[in-house]
Structures are given as C-alpha cells and as structure tokens.
C-alpha cells in the first residue's frame, strides 16, 4: 500500500480501504476532498503530457485553472487516429473534436481529456497508452 493512504487505512480499516481501491467512483460537487482528488487526477494527466509529449512538440495543452478538462491540441490530422489507436488498445476517450460544434474539428487536432472517473493508477496507465498512441499517430503521419 502507498504511504499516502496509511492514515486513511487507520480510519477506515484495511478491508474498507481495499474495497475503495477496487471501486469506481464519480465525484459530485468539487468542494472538500473531491476537489483535491480531482486535482490529483488532473495532475497525473499533465505529468504524462509534460514528460512524454512536450519534448516531441507534437501537441500543446492548457493547464486548467479551476476546471479539470485538459484540451490537447495535436498537430493537425492526428486526433482521430490517436483515439482510434487508443480504442484498439482498450482505452476509450471522448470523441475527437468534441469541443467543436457538432463535434467537427476542421483540423482534426483537438482531444478533450476528462480525468474524473478512473482511479489514479488506471488513469496513469490510460495516459501512458494515450501518449504512446499519439506518438505512433505522429510517426505514421510523418511517413506519409
């Protein structure tokens, strides 16, 4: 068990903590503990993007201030292919261009990451897959 959960285990007990670790939860209301949890999820997304994608220059993104959606803008023509590769690998995300009217992104570059549902460990795995798929999509496009 991670050291950060020792006090929670002392409060709830090992069995309850294990149930929580294996549960899927939705966060309603972002005050109190929910806000900190959502912030940790968003930080996980940004950390992967900063370390895996930023050095390659194949996408940009904003760091949310108060919100939790991360809008990733790939180089043109990569969003749909990236998400198709993610889906093939078992990671399903919001459709490419979802932030545009009628979901039509003329540059095929926008991907909305909404890290509010999975546990941190699953989110980290999903973001590793996402980063790998974005790299692969960029590589495929450069070969054309």
Secondary structure as GFF3:
##gff-version 3
##sequence-region A 1 144
A	DSSP	three_ten_helix	3	5	.	.	.	ID=ss1
A	DSSP	alpha_helix	6	12	.	.	.	ID=ss2
A	DSSP	alpha_helix	14	21	.	.	.	ID=ss3
A	DSSP	alpha_helix	32	48	.	.	.	ID=ss4
A	DSSP	pi_helix	49	53	.	.	.	ID=ss5
A	DSSP	three_ten_helix	54	56	.	.	.	ID=ss6
A	DSSP	beta_strand	59	61	.	.	.	ID=ss7
A	DSSP	beta_strand	69	74	.	.	.	ID=ss8
A	DSSP	alpha_helix	79	88	.	.	.	ID=ss9
A	DSSP	three_ten_helix	101	103	.	.	.	ID=ss10
A	DSSP	beta_strand	110	114	.	.	.	ID=ss11
A	DSSP	alpha_helix	120	143	.	.	.	ID=ss12
###
